[in-house]
Amino acid sequence: MIRFRLLPLLFIPLFTASVHSEESSVATEPTLSFDALTGNIELRNGEAPLTLLELSVSNPSEALYQGKVRFHDGDELDVSLAGGESATLSLSPSVRHAGKTDLLQKTEIDLALEIDGMEAPAVAKTDIDIIIPAAAYPLVRAEPPVMDNGRDNQAQYEYYALGQQTQPLTLTYNPGPVNLTVRKTVYPIPVESGPVEISIEVTNNGSETAQNLTLRDALSNSDFGGEGEAFSRFAASEDDIELVWQANIDALAPGESQRFNYTVTARYAVGDIQLPATTVIMNDELTGLSNKVWLPKWH
């Protein structure tokens, strides 16, 4: 009887020791904490941007961390960091640029971070200054959005985020003598079956008069209907017909704005889709782009 009473007593301490051992192993596993991504991005006229970026990291574990850190598609950097230590890494992202000098241009800076070939955890703080050519203010579009610091600041824009995983930053800008801001709004939202008003406002922020501008919107004909001289239909593919709205501006002086409103008919409660940007063409060149409009579905 005595032996049977001892068995539970012997088993319980052995099980408890095993649990403590596993917890200790997890607690000391080497890792990196991504504390801050800072620096600046300088956009250039007709060329890829210049980047100067630093990543502050720390090792909160008790063990030595050894591994690799990089921006997606960028050069890998070997990192060796003892437990409790921190470091600042200089990293270069991959960049892409498209567009001609003094015309509408688009650049993508891939800020998505990777650690040991895997997606990196969230960065505690991202704070990057964006410097643009003076003539390119304001930006045409930024995805994700950036903060506007004003024309007179050395860094006219700032990309700021807290506790988020980094991602590609896409900037559209026009440093030419004609720099258009195009703002698109939709009413009502959410979109129910029936009339929907779309408003397009174009402002010339440049130094020269914009002439012979063509504004164009393309909606899905299966979602919306429209009648009148401003509308036409275009077969984008065998299964997709676009409803195209078009308007013209003969001249738009520096600082001048013009607004256009047109009405379409929603064929049903349209939602969970994004309406594409309005395009502005001048001299057969893409000169302006509006924001895209997300239509939520609330029902």
Backbone as CSV, one residue per row, in Angstrom:
resi,resn,N_x,N_y,N_z,CA_x,CA_y,CA_z,C_x,C_y,C_z
1,MET,0.813,-1.207,0.000,0.000,0.000,0.000,0.851,1.263,0.000
2,ILE,1.954,1.165,0.658,2.818,2.342,0.723,3.364,2.680,-0.654
3,ARG,3.744,1.637,-1.423,4.288,1.883,-2.765,3.259,2.545,-3.678
4,PHE,2.009,2.117,-3.590,0.977,2.714,-4.442,0.756,4.177,-4.093
5,ARG,0.894,4.552,-2.846,0.722,5.954,-2.460,1.886,6.814,-2.935
6,LEU,3.059,6.246,-3.133,4.218,7.023,-3.555,4.205,7.337,-5.055
7,LEU,3.556,6.490,-5.845,3.577,6.677,-7.288,3.048,8.056,-7.723
8,PRO,1.891,8.538,-7.232,1.421,9.865,-7.629,2.394,10.957,-7.220
9,LEU,3.007,10.795,-6.042,3.925,11.816,-5.567,5.151,11.911,-6.458
10,LEU,5.619,10.779,-6.975,6.781,10.775,-7.858,6.415,11.314,-9.234
11,PHE,5.210,11.048,-9.714,4.794,11.437,-11.058,4.576,12.947,-11.168
12,ILE,3.989,13.551,-10.189,3.635,14.971,-10.255,4.869,15.861,-10.369
13,PRO,5.912,15.708,-9.562,7.101,16.558,-9.723,7.777,16.383,-11.077
14,LEU,7.796,15.167,-11.627,8.435,14.945,-12.915,7.692,15.697,-14.022
15,PHE,6.375,15.698,-14.028,5.557,16.388,-15.028,5.751,17.899,-14.942
16,THR,5.774,18.420,-13.728,5.951,19.852,-13.522,7.301,20.317,-14.024
17,ALA,8.327,19.561,-13.800,9.663,19.916,-14.257,9.726,19.971,-15.778
18,SER,8.992,19.067,-16.468,8.968,19.056,-17.922,8.357,20.329,-18.481
19,VAL,7.260,20.817,-17.862,6.597,22.039,-18.303,7.517,23.234,-18.131
20,HIS,8.174,23.318,-17.002,9.078,24.438,-16.760,10.206,24.461,-17.777
21,SER,10.685,23.286,-18.150,11.776,23.194,-19.107,11.357,23.738,-20.470
22,GLU,10.105,23.423,-20.917,9.617,23.906,-22.204,9.452,25.421,-22.183
23,GLU,8.911,25.973,-21.086,8.723,27.410,-20.983,10.061,28.122,-21.038
24,SER,11.063,27.561,-20.362,12.386,28.164,-20.347,12.991,28.191,-21.737
25,SER,12.749,27.110,-22.508,13.287,27.039,-23.858,12.677,28.102,-24.760
26,VAL,11.342,28.307,-24.632,10.671,29.302,-25.445,11.141,30.701,-25.091
27,ALA,11.319,30.961,-23.808,11.675,32.293,-23.348,13.046,32.725,-23.831
28,THR,13.927,31.768,-24.051,15.294,32.119,-24.439,15.534,31.960,-25.940
29,GLU,14.510,31.676,-26.727,14.689,31.505,-28.162,15.101,32.835,-28.791
30,PRO,16.201,32.884,-29.535,16.670,34.158,-30.087,15.721,34.703,-31.145
31,THR,15.495,35.995,-31.111,14.592,36.637,-32.056,14.989,38.092,-32.197
32,LEU,14.325,38.821,-33.090,14.566,40.243,-33.265,13.269,41.008,-33.093
33,SER,13.362,42.154,-32.464,12.249,43.085,-32.375,12.536,44.245,-33.320
34,PHE,11.573,44.584,-34.175,11.737,45.676,-35.137,11.184,46.952,-34.488
35,ASP,12.090,47.810,-34.041,11.705,48.954,-33.213,11.327,50.193,-34.021
36,ALA,12.095,50.526,-35.064,11.799,51.744,-35.833,12.412,51.670,-37.218
37,LEU,11.649,52.152,-38.201,12.139,52.315,-39.566,12.083,53.804,-39.873
38,THR,13.246,54.429,-40.091,13.322,55.873,-40.279,14.201,56.195,-41.489
39,GLY,14.225,57.478,-41.852,15.062,57.922,-42.954,14.290,58.789,-43.916
40,ASN,14.701,58.812,-45.179,14.014,59.637,-46.161,14.047,59.009,-47.549
41,ILE,13.063,59.438,-48.347,12.940,59.053,-49.752,12.881,60.345,-50.553
42,GLU,13.737,60.463,-51.559,13.758,61.662,-52.388,13.346,61.305,-53.810
43,LEU,12.192,61.841,-54.227,11.718,61.623,-55.589,12.469,62.543,-56.546
44,ARG,12.709,62.044,-57.765,13.436,62.822,-58.759,12.659,62.867,-60.065
45,ASN,12.952,63.864,-60.849,12.247,64.090,-62.108,12.855,63.226,-63.206
46,GLY,12.116,62.192,-63.610,12.558,61.330,-64.686,13.522,60.239,-64.277
47,GLU,13.753,60.062,-62.975,14.684,59.054,-62.486,14.098,58.340,-61.274
48,ALA,14.685,57.183,-60.965,14.278,56.445,-59.768,14.629,57.240,-58.518
49,PRO,13.891,57.061,-57.431,14.142,57.838,-56.218,15.425,57.417,-55.511
50,LEU,15.925,58.326,-54.683,17.032,58.027,-53.790,16.457,57.665,-52.423
51,THR,17.024,56.659,-51.774,16.531,56.240,-50.458,17.682,56.181,-49.467
52,LEU,17.415,56.591,-48.248,18.359,56.484,-47.138,17.540,56.047,-45.922
53,LEU,17.553,54.738,-45.655,16.664,54.173,-44.647,17.451,53.371,-43.615
54,GLU,17.026,53.483,-42.354,17.660,52.752,-41.268,16.602,52.005,-40.454
55,LEU,16.938,50.779,-40.076,16.049,49.937,-39.288,16.688,49.678,-37.929
56,SER,16.012,50.094,-36.865,16.489,49.842,-35.506,15.886,48.539,-35.002
57,VAL,16.757,47.610,-34.561,16.307,46.297,-34.093,16.913,46.019,-32.728
58,SER,16.299,45.095,-32.001,16.832,44.669,-30.710,16.521,43.196,-30.508
59,ASN,17.295,42.555,-29.648,17.123,41.132,-29.337,16.620,41.014,-27.898
60,PRO,15.311,40.795,-27.706,14.760,40.742,-26.348,15.010,39.409,-25.636
61,SER,15.544,38.423,-26.352,15.770,37.119,-25.736,17.116,37.106,-25.001
62,GLU,17.435,35.978,-24.385,18.694,35.847,-23.670,19.772,35.176,-24.516
63,ALA,19.387,34.667,-25.676,20.323,33.916,-26.516,20.806,34.767,-27.690
64,LEU,21.888,34.372,-28.284,22.455,35.050,-29.443,21.553,34.844,-30.662
65,TYR,21.250,35.955,-31.366,20.503,35.844,-32.622,21.486,35.978,-33.779
66,GLN,21.387,35.081,-34.724,22.157,35.170,-35.960,21.230,34.855,-37.128
67,GLY,21.127,35.775,-38.060,20.232,35.560,-39.194,20.390,36.646,-40.232
68,LYS,19.360,36.791,-41.082,19.421,37.730,-42.198,18.160,38.590,-42.224
69,VAL,18.351,39.864,-42.548,17.260,40.822,-42.649,17.390,41.553,-43.979
70,ARG,16.264,41.841,-44.619,16.290,42.594,-45.866,14.906,43.148,-46.167
71,PHE,14.856,44.121,-47.089,13.605,44.466,-47.737,13.346,43.426,-48.825
72,HIS,12.077,43.176,-49.134,11.723,42.210,-50.158,12.437,42.546,-51.465
73,ASP,13.114,41.553,-52.031,13.874,41.702,-53.271,15.099,42.597,-53.134
74,GLY,15.430,43.002,-51.904,16.636,43.794,-51.683,17.797,42.911,-51.256
75,ASP,18.941,43.530,-51.001,20.118,42.793,-50.560,19.975,42.384,-49.096
76,GLU,20.380,41.124,-48.800,20.320,40.623,-47.429,21.471,41.173,-46.598
77,LEU,21.185,41.394,-45.323,22.199,41.864,-44.383,22.310,40.857,-43.249
78,ASP,23.533,40.329,-43.032,23.766,39.395,-41.927,23.731,40.150,-40.611
79,VAL,22.992,39.575,-39.646,22.844,40.211,-38.341,23.246,39.222,-37.258
80,SER,24.099,39.662,-36.341,24.479,38.884,-35.164,24.311,39.782,-33.951
81,LEU,23.402,39.386,-33.064,23.043,40.263,-31.952,22.869,39.438,-30.682
82,ALA,23.661,39.761,-29.663,23.561,39.061,-28.383,22.263,39.428,-27.680
83,GLY,21.864,38.594,-26.735,20.646,38.845,-25.980,20.683,40.189,-25.283
84,GLY,19.602,40.957,-25.428,19.496,42.261,-24.788,20.145,43.401,-25.558
85,GLU,20.830,43.105,-26.666,21.497,44.156,-27.419,20.590,44.714,-28.519
86,SER,20.971,45.888,-29.029,20.241,46.525,-30.117,21.226,47.012,-31.163
87,ALA,20.720,47.319,-32.363,21.575,47.779,-33.447,20.740,48.566,-34.450
88,THR,21.414,49.352,-35.285,20.779,50.095,-36.361,21.333,49.591,-37.685
89,LEU,20.453,49.149,-38.568,20.847,48.551,-39.842,20.531,49.509,-40.988
90,SER,21.463,49.657,-41.908,21.221,50.441,-43.124,20.795,49.485,-44.237
91,LEU,19.573,49.657,-44.724,19.010,48.756,-45.718,18.592,49.528,-46.959
92,SER,18.718,48.883,-48.117,18.305,49.485,-49.382,17.138,48.699,-49.958
93,PRO,15.993,49.348,-50.182,14.852,48.648,-50.777,14.963,48.581,-52.291
94,SER,14.218,47.685,-52.902,14.108,47.681,-54.359,13.135,48.785,-54.761
95,VAL,13.435,49.476,-55.867,12.584,50.578,-56.325,12.278,50.392,-57.808
96,ARG,11.126,50.881,-58.207,10.731,50.882,-59.614,10.228,52.268,-59.969
97,HIS,10.510,52.699,-61.176,10.099,54.038,-61.617,9.606,53.964,-63.060
98,ALA,8.530,54.692,-63.335,7.992,54.759,-64.695,7.520,56.177,-64.963
99,GLY,7.723,56.634,-66.184,7.269,57.969,-66.566,8.386,58.811,-67.145
100,LYS,7.995,59.802,-67.958,8.952,60.662,-68.639,9.199,61.949,-67.848
101,THR,10.351,62.556,-68.077,10.699,63.817,-67.441,9.637,64.879,-67.720
102,ASP,9.265,65.613,-66.655,8.284,66.707,-66.721,6.871,66.238,-67.036
103,LEU,6.621,64.920,-66.919,5.271,64.392,-67.095,4.895,63.547,-65.880
104,LEU,3.713,62.963,-65.926,3.247,62.147,-64.818,4.175,60.947,-64.620
105,GLN,4.583,60.712,-63.376,5.512,59.636,-63.064,5.004,58.844,-61.857
106,LYS,5.438,57.591,-61.796,5.027,56.702,-60.715,6.232,55.923,-60.233
107,THR,6.379,55.842,-58.921,7.488,55.078,-58.362,6.980,54.203,-57.224
108,GLU,7.588,53.022,-57.101,7.233,52.110,-56.012,8.497,51.772,-55.236
109,ILE,8.436,51.999,-53.922,9.524,51.641,-53.026,9.028,50.489,-52.172
110,ASP,9.637,49.308,-52.322,9.154,48.123,-51.619,9.724,48.101,-50.203
111,LEU,8.901,48.507,-49.242,9.325,48.582,-47.848,8.964,47.329,-47.050
112,ALA,8.475,46.295,-47.718,8.115,45.056,-47.012,9.381,44.390,-46.478
113,LEU,9.450,44.197,-45.175,10.639,43.643,-44.526,10.538,42.125,-44.390
114,GLU,11.696,41.464,-44.484,11.771,40.017,-44.303,12.880,39.689,-43.315
115,ILE,12.655,38.651,-42.528,13.657,38.158,-41.592,13.822,36.659,-41.820
116,ASP,15.035,36.244,-42.128,15.337,34.837,-42.407,14.409,34.257,-43.470
117,GLY,14.123,35.062,-44.499,13.307,34.604,-45.612,11.815,34.594,-45.355
118,MET,11.397,35.059,-44.182,9.973,35.081,-43.837,9.506,36.523,-43.664
119,GLU,8.194,36.731,-43.743,7.629,38.054,-43.515,7.972,38.530,-42.108
120,ALA,8.454,39.745,-42.005,8.893,40.277,-40.718,7.692,40.676,-39.862
121,PRO,7.882,40.725,-38.541,6.797,41.192,-37.665,6.557,42.689,-37.847
122,ALA,5.550,43.203,-37.181,5.217,44.621,-37.276,6.372,45.476,-36.754
123,VAL,6.540,46.640,-37.344,7.530,47.606,-36.885,6.846,48.542,-35.894
124,ALA,7.468,48.742,-34.741,6.842,49.565,-33.707,6.544,50.975,-34.209
125,LYS,7.484,51.578,-34.942,7.245,52.919,-35.496,7.921,53.057,-36.851
126,THR,7.162,53.527,-37.841,7.701,53.857,-39.156,7.539,55.352,-39.365
127,ASP,8.645,56.047,-39.620,8.609,57.500,-39.782,9.620,57.887,-40.865
128,ILE,9.122,58.082,-42.093,9.982,58.333,-43.247,9.591,59.661,-43.890
129,ASP,10.570,60.549,-44.064,10.347,61.812,-44.764,10.367,61.573,-46.273
130,ILE,9.490,62.283,-46.988,9.422,62.175,-48.445,9.672,63.558,-49.034
131,ILE,10.735,63.660,-49.822,11.133,64.918,-50.452,10.814,64.819,-51.940
132,ILE,10.117,65.809,-52.472,9.718,65.774,-53.877,10.211,67.034,-54.582
133,PRO,10.354,67.009,-55.921,10.683,68.238,-56.644,9.639,69.317,-56.364
134,ALA,10.088,70.557,-56.252,9.179,71.650,-55.887,7.966,71.719,-56.809
135,ALA,8.200,71.500,-58.102,7.100,71.602,-59.068,6.113,70.451,-58.957
136,ALA,6.484,69.382,-58.232,5.626,68.199,-58.133,4.648,68.281,-56.954
137,TYR,4.681,69.390,-56.216,3.750,69.524,-55.089,2.413,70.069,-55.602
138,PRO,1.275,69.495,-55.182,1.135,68.329,-54.300,1.240,67.017,-55.070
139,LEU,1.473,65.937,-54.329,1.488,64.609,-54.925,0.144,64.319,-55.585
140,VAL,0.198,63.567,-56.668,-1.040,63.143,-57.309,-1.737,62.083,-56.466
141,ARG,-0.950,61.099,-55.997,-1.555,60.023,-55.200,-0.468,59.294,-54.425
142,ALA,-0.838,58.783,-53.249,0.073,57.980,-52.437,-0.704,56.795,-51.876
143,GLU,-0.154,55.601,-52.036,-0.769,54.372,-51.523,0.289,53.547,-50.796
144,PRO,0.178,53.362,-49.472,-0.823,53.908,-48.561,-0.674,55.418,-48.404
145,PRO,-1.659,56.071,-47.778,-1.620,57.532,-47.669,-0.414,58.029,-46.867
146,VAL,0.023,59.247,-47.193,1.104,59.908,-46.468,0.582,61.245,-45.945
147,MET,1.273,61.799,-44.944,0.861,63.066,-44.354,1.481,64.229,-45.118
148,ASP,0.664,65.248,-45.400,1.100,66.430,-46.135,1.623,67.462,-45.139
149,ASN,2.933,67.760,-45.200,3.534,68.750,-44.311,3.520,70.159,-44.884
150,GLY,3.101,70.321,-46.146,3.053,71.642,-46.758,4.190,71.869,-47.737
151,ARG,3.928,72.745,-48.694,4.881,73.024,-49.763,6.199,73.583,-49.238
152,ASP,6.169,74.377,-48.157,7.353,75.093,-47.690,8.275,74.258,-46.815
153,ASN,7.870,73.042,-46.454,8.736,72.179,-45.655,9.765,71.491,-46.556
154,GLN,10.961,71.265,-46.000,11.991,70.578,-46.774,11.526,69.183,-47.177
155,ALA,10.898,68.481,-46.229,10.247,67.205,-46.532,8.753,67.476,-46.574
156,GLN,8.224,67.575,-47.796,6.826,68.006,-47.947,5.832,66.962,-47.456
157,TYR,6.278,65.698,-47.376,5.381,64.634,-46.939,6.087,63.728,-45.933
158,GLU,5.260,62.967,-45.196,5.786,62.041,-44.195,4.947,60.765,-44.195
159,TYR,5.637,59.642,-44.247,4.963,58.347,-44.133,5.138,57.873,-42.703
160,TYR,4.021,57.805,-41.961,4.075,57.526,-40.524,3.090,56.413,-40.182
161,ALA,3.552,55.451,-39.399,2.686,54.345,-38.977,3.205,53.789,-37.658
162,LEU,2.293,53.279,-36.853,2.631,52.665,-35.571,2.144,51.222,-35.538
163,GLY,3.050,50.305,-35.164,2.678,48.905,-34.977,2.113,48.231,-36.204
164,GLN,2.691,48.509,-37.375,2.188,47.904,-38.616,3.318,47.209,-39.361
165,GLN,2.945,46.154,-40.080,3.907,45.533,-40.989,4.115,46.453,-42.188
166,THR,5.346,46.595,-42.595,5.637,47.490,-43.714,5.192,46.864,-45.027
167,GLN,4.999,47.708,-46.025,4.480,47.283,-47.318,5.025,48.194,-48.406
168,PRO,4.838,47.841,-49.680,5.288,48.734,-50.743,4.590,50.090,-50.661
169,LEU,5.366,51.143,-50.923,4.853,52.514,-50.941,4.877,52.998,-52.385
170,THR,3.702,53.356,-52.919,3.585,53.793,-54.307,3.227,55.268,-54.344
171,LEU,4.033,56.046,-55.066,3.835,57.495,-55.145,3.695,57.904,-56.606
172,THR,2.642,58.673,-56.900,2.410,59.202,-58.236,2.549,60.717,-58.177
173,TYR,3.344,61.292,-59.095,3.629,62.724,-59.021,3.881,63.276,-60.417
174,ASN,3.757,64.612,-60.528,3.960,65.264,-61.814,4.765,66.548,-61.600
175,PRO,6.071,66.537,-61.906,6.899,67.734,-61.716,6.907,68.672,-62.921
176,GLY,5.993,68.459,-63.861,5.969,69.273,-65.067,5.269,70.603,-64.854
177,PRO,5.203,71.420,-65.874,4.541,72.727,-65.768,3.028,72.624,-65.615
178,VAL,2.468,71.444,-65.912,1.044,71.187,-65.677,0.936,70.060,-64.658
179,ASN,0.558,70.399,-63.439,0.436,69.429,-62.348,-1.009,69.459,-61.859
180,LEU,-1.753,68.410,-62.166,-3.191,68.398,-61.896,-3.522,67.599,-60.641
181,THR,-4.411,68.162,-59.830,-5.047,67.422,-58.750,-6.452,67.067,-59.207
182,VAL,-6.800,65.788,-59.132,-8.126,65.330,-59.575,-8.797,64.630,-58.398
183,ARG,-9.918,65.162,-57.963,-10.631,64.610,-56.805,-11.975,64.035,-57.267
184,LYS,-12.219,62.783,-56.854,-13.435,62.075,-57.271,-14.259,61.712,-56.040
185,THR,-15.554,62.004,-56.075,-16.462,61.641,-54.988,-17.712,60.986,-55.565
186,VAL,-18.348,60.160,-54.744,-19.553,59.429,-55.155,-20.628,59.644,-54.096
187,TYR,-21.871,59.895,-54.544,-22.995,60.086,-53.619,-24.246,59.424,-54.206
188,PRO,-25.002,58.672,-53.415,-24.767,58.349,-52.004,-23.895,57.102,-51.848
189,ILE,-23.369,56.928,-50.675,-22.661,55.713,-50.278,-23.280,55.247,-48.963
190,PRO,-23.694,53.980,-48.836,-23.561,52.889,-49.805,-24.451,53.097,-51.028
191,VAL,-24.081,52.467,-52.108,-24.813,52.610,-53.363,-25.953,51.605,-53.401
192,GLU,-27.168,52.121,-53.487,-28.348,51.284,-53.658,-28.798,51.349,-55.117
193,SER,-29.736,50.536,-55.471,-30.285,50.561,-56.818,-30.918,51.926,-57.091
194,GLY,-30.537,52.554,-58.206,-31.085,53.865,-58.529,-29.995,54.858,-58.916
195,PRO,-30.328,56.162,-58.933,-29.372,57.178,-59.395,-28.188,57.356,-58.442
196,VAL,-27.014,57.531,-59.037,-25.791,57.776,-58.287,-25.062,58.933,-58.957
197,GLU,-24.674,59.933,-58.151,-23.968,61.096,-58.699,-22.471,60.960,-58.465
198,ILE,-21.710,61.172,-59.524,-20.250,61.141,-59.446,-19.735,62.537,-59.765
199,SER,-18.851,63.037,-58.894,-18.318,64.396,-59.037,-16.812,64.325,-59.271
200,ILE,-16.344,65.075,-60.270,-14.915,65.128,-60.608,-14.478,66.593,-60.570
201,GLU,-13.488,66.914,-59.724,-12.944,68.272,-59.666,-11.472,68.241,-60.076
202,VAL,-11.115,69.090,-61.035,-9.750,69.150,-61.554,-9.160,70.515,-61.231
203,THR,-7.967,70.542,-60.624,-7.264,71.779,-60.283,-5.868,71.749,-60.900
204,ASN,-5.485,72.858,-61.501,-4.150,72.974,-62.083,-3.223,73.643,-61.070
205,ASN,-2.305,72.857,-60.491,-1.340,73.386,-59.537,-0.037,73.821,-60.207
206,GLY,0.032,73.685,-61.520,1.269,73.965,-62.247,1.470,75.429,-62.553
207,SER,2.497,75.691,-63.363,2.880,77.063,-63.709,2.401,77.477,-65.092
208,GLU,1.847,76.536,-65.867,1.363,76.840,-67.206,-0.091,76.413,-67.360
209,THR,-0.767,77.043,-68.313,-2.153,76.698,-68.606,-2.223,75.316,-69.255
210,ALA,-3.110,74.486,-68.740,-3.350,73.168,-69.336,-4.396,73.326,-70.433
211,GLN,-4.118,72.774,-71.587,-5.020,72.938,-72.720,-5.438,71.585,-73.291
212,ASN,-6.690,71.560,-73.762,-7.241,70.371,-74.430,-7.124,69.126,-73.555
213,LEU,-7.721,69.203,-72.373,-7.731,68.074,-71.452,-8.942,67.197,-71.731
214,THR,-8.724,65.878,-71.646,-9.817,64.914,-71.787,-9.938,64.120,-70.506
215,LEU,-11.113,64.206,-69.883,-11.401,63.457,-68.655,-12.159,62.193,-69.028
216,ARG,-11.784,61.082,-68.405,-12.427,59.823,-68.769,-12.617,58.944,-67.537
217,ASP,-13.831,58.440,-67.377,-14.163,57.469,-66.335,-14.644,56.186,-66.997
218,ALA,-14.274,55.045,-66.417,-14.728,53.750,-66.940,-15.362,52.959,-65.805
219,LEU,-16.644,52.648,-65.948,-17.393,51.858,-64.975,-17.849,50.565,-65.635
220,SER,-18.178,49.592,-64.825,-18.673,48.337,-65.369,-20.118,48.506,-65.828
221,ASN,-20.396,48.166,-67.079,-21.746,48.287,-67.602,-22.710,47.320,-66.932
222,SER,-22.197,46.274,-66.332,-23.070,45.342,-65.607,-23.486,45.914,-64.256
223,ASP,-22.749,46.917,-63.758,-23.083,47.549,-62.481,-23.877,48.837,-62.654
224,PHE,-23.529,49.612,-63.709,-24.112,50.945,-63.872,-24.576,51.152,-65.315
225,GLY,-25.617,51.966,-65.445,-26.084,52.380,-66.750,-26.014,53.890,-66.866
226,GLY,-25.833,54.407,-68.079,-25.779,55.843,-68.296,-26.230,56.185,-69.700
227,GLU,-26.928,57.309,-69.833,-27.447,57.719,-71.134,-27.047,59.155,-71.416
228,GLY,-26.822,59.461,-72.689,-26.484,60.821,-73.094,-25.217,60.839,-73.919
229,GLU,-24.895,62.035,-74.479,-23.746,62.173,-75.366,-22.426,61.909,-74.666
230,ALA,-22.370,62.104,-73.352,-21.104,61.933,-72.627,-20.746,60.464,-72.434
231,PHE,-21.703,59.557,-72.701,-21.476,58.133,-72.436,-21.262,57.340,-73.726
232,SER,-20.420,56.335,-73.607,-20.243,55.361,-74.677,-19.945,54.023,-74.019
233,ARG,-19.946,52.974,-74.817,-19.664,51.643,-74.289,-18.510,51.028,-75.057
234,PHE,-17.653,50.341,-74.298,-16.451,49.780,-74.884,-16.303,48.340,-74.423
235,ALA,-16.070,47.433,-75.373,-15.895,46.019,-75.042,-14.447,45.784,-74.632
236,ALA,-14.203,45.780,-73.329,-12.848,45.554,-72.820,-12.404,44.114,-73.048
237,SER,-13.362,43.188,-73.017,-13.105,41.782,-73.297,-14.426,41.144,-73.693
238,GLU,-14.396,39.856,-73.950,-15.633,39.162,-74.351,-16.674,39.197,-73.245
239,ASP,-16.219,39.206,-71.998,-17.148,39.145,-70.868,-17.295,40.471,-70.139
240,ASP,-16.597,41.520,-70.569,-16.589,42.773,-69.827,-16.831,43.945,-70.761
241,ILE,-17.941,44.639,-70.530,-18.261,45.851,-71.279,-18.178,47.027,-70.324
242,GLU,-17.419,48.054,-70.720,-17.249,49.228,-69.877,-18.204,50.344,-70.300
243,LEU,-18.763,51.023,-69.295,-19.521,52.239,-69.515,-18.541,53.400,-69.365
244,VAL,-18.269,54.119,-70.439,-17.240,55.165,-70.442,-17.901,56.537,-70.466
245,TRP,-17.535,57.358,-69.475,-17.956,58.769,-69.442,-16.776,59.640,-69.831
246,GLN,-17.034,60.692,-70.620,-15.937,61.529,-71.083,-16.369,62.988,-71.121
247,ALA,-15.429,63.884,-70.766,-15.663,65.332,-70.837,-14.351,66.009,-71.234
248,ASN,-14.450,67.236,-71.713,-13.280,67.974,-72.183,-13.151,69.311,-71.467
249,ILE,-11.915,69.749,-71.276,-11.615,71.086,-70.769,-10.721,71.760,-71.802
250,ASP,-11.180,72.880,-72.353,-10.398,73.566,-73.378,-9.129,74.176,-72.786
251,ALA,-9.264,74.809,-71.618,-8.099,75.445,-70.981,-8.340,75.529,-69.476
252,LEU,-7.262,75.305,-68.721,-7.320,75.393,-67.259,-6.064,76.139,-66.805
253,ALA,-6.249,77.382,-66.367,-5.128,78.238,-66.002,-4.511,77.795,-64.674
254,PRO,-3.280,78.220,-64.384,-2.663,77.897,-63.087,-3.535,78.378,-61.932
255,GLY,-3.783,77.497,-60.997,-4.624,77.819,-59.847,-6.107,77.669,-60.089
256,GLU,-6.526,77.421,-61.319,-7.946,77.313,-61.649,-8.447,75.890,-61.439
257,SER,-9.751,75.780,-61.083,-10.412,74.484,-60.890,-11.684,74.438,-61.723
258,GLN,-12.021,73.236,-62.160,-13.321,72.995,-62.796,-13.906,71.711,-62.228
259,ARG,-15.249,71.736,-62.040,-15.946,70.573,-61.496,-16.963,70.048,-62.503
260,PHE,-17.036,68.712,-62.587,-18.009,68.042,-63.445,-18.818,67.088,-62.583
261,ASN,-20.124,67.071,-62.812,-21.005,66.123,-62.142,-21.774,65.339,-63.202
262,TYR,-21.832,64.039,-63.021,-22.654,63.241,-63.929,-23.361,62.150,-63.132
263,THR,-24.474,61.682,-63.668,-25.314,60.715,-62.951,-25.413,59.414,-63.742
264,VAL,-25.228,58.320,-63.025,-25.417,56.982,-63.588,-26.498,56.283,-62.771
265,THR,-26.957,55.164,-63.268,-27.989,54.393,-62.568,-27.394,53.064,-62.116
266,ALA,-27.389,52.851,-60.815,-26.914,51.568,-60.290,-27.971,50.511,-60.565
267,ARG,-27.557,49.400,-61.143,-28.509,48.355,-61.515,-28.947,47.537,-60.307
268,TYR,-28.202,47.633,-59.214,-28.519,46.925,-57.968,-27.699,47.591,-56.860
269,ALA,-27.722,47.064,-55.658,-26.927,47.613,-54.558,-25.463,47.228,-54.770
270,VAL,-24.702,48.125,-55.391,-23.316,47.848,-55.760,-22.416,48.046,-54.534
271,GLY,-21.639,47.027,-54.187,-20.752,47.138,-53.031,-19.611,46.156,-53.098
272,ASP,-18.663,46.330,-52.179,-17.462,45.485,-52.116,-16.639,45.576,-53.387
273,ILE,-16.639,46.752,-54.018,-15.809,46.964,-55.205,-15.159,48.346,-55.109
274,GLN,-14.122,48.551,-55.903,-13.431,49.837,-55.957,-13.573,50.431,-57.342
275,LEU,-14.109,51.647,-57.407,-14.213,52.321,-58.691,-12.835,52.822,-59.102
276,PRO,-12.444,52.613,-60.356,-11.109,53.027,-60.791,-10.962,54.539,-60.815
277,ALA,-9.712,54.990,-60.936,-9.420,56.421,-60.966,-9.907,57.049,-62.272
278,THR,-10.301,58.313,-62.179,-10.557,59.114,-63.373,-9.211,59.486,-63.984
279,THR,-9.087,59.377,-65.304,-7.844,59.740,-65.980,-8.018,61.067,-66.716
280,VAL,-6.913,61.805,-66.808,-6.904,63.057,-67.570,-5.780,62.962,-68.599
281,ILE,-6.126,63.155,-69.862,-5.178,63.043,-70.964,-4.934,64.427,-71.571
282,MET,-3.668,64.761,-71.826,-3.304,65.996,-72.521,-2.204,65.670,-73.522
283,ASN,-2.415,66.057,-74.765,-1.436,65.768,-75.827,-1.098,64.281,-75.892
284,ASP,-2.130,63.456,-75.766,-1.993,61.996,-75.834,-1.141,61.421,-74.706
285,GLU,-0.924,62.182,-73.642,-0.153,61.715,-72.491,-1.043,61.716,-71.251
286,LEU,-0.892,60.677,-70.422,-1.591,60.645,-69.139,-1.019,61.752,-68.263
287,THR,-1.864,62.713,-67.886,-1.390,63.901,-67.170,-1.947,63.995,-65.762
288,GLY,-3.076,63.359,-65.486,-3.676,63.422,-64.159,-4.428,62.155,-63.820
289,LEU,-4.491,61.850,-62.521,-5.222,60.693,-62.002,-5.963,61.110,-60.742
290,SER,-7.198,60.642,-60.619,-7.939,60.906,-59.386,-7.660,59.813,-58.366
291,ASN,-8.230,59.983,-57.201,-8.278,58.918,-56.205,-9.233,57.829,-56.674
292,LYS,-9.040,56.621,-56.159,-10.016,55.557,-56.374,-11.073,55.654,-55.279
293,VAL,-12.268,55.134,-55.547,-13.363,55.213,-54.568,-13.825,53.805,-54.226
294,TRP,-13.737,53.465,-52.949,-14.199,52.162,-52.478,-15.678,52.234,-52.138
295,LEU,-16.454,51.320,-52.682,-17.889,51.243,-52.383,-18.107,50.094,-51.409
296,PRO,-18.408,50.403,-50.159,-18.633,49.323,-49.177,-20.008,48.706,-49.367
297,LYS,-20.169,47.521,-48.833,-21.471,46.853,-48.839,-21.894,46.698,-47.401
298,TRP,-22.877,47.450,-47.008,-23.268,47.500,-45.593,-24.419,46.558,-45.253
299,HIS,-24.909,45.823,-46.213,-26.071,44.966,-45.942,-25.704,43.506,-46.182
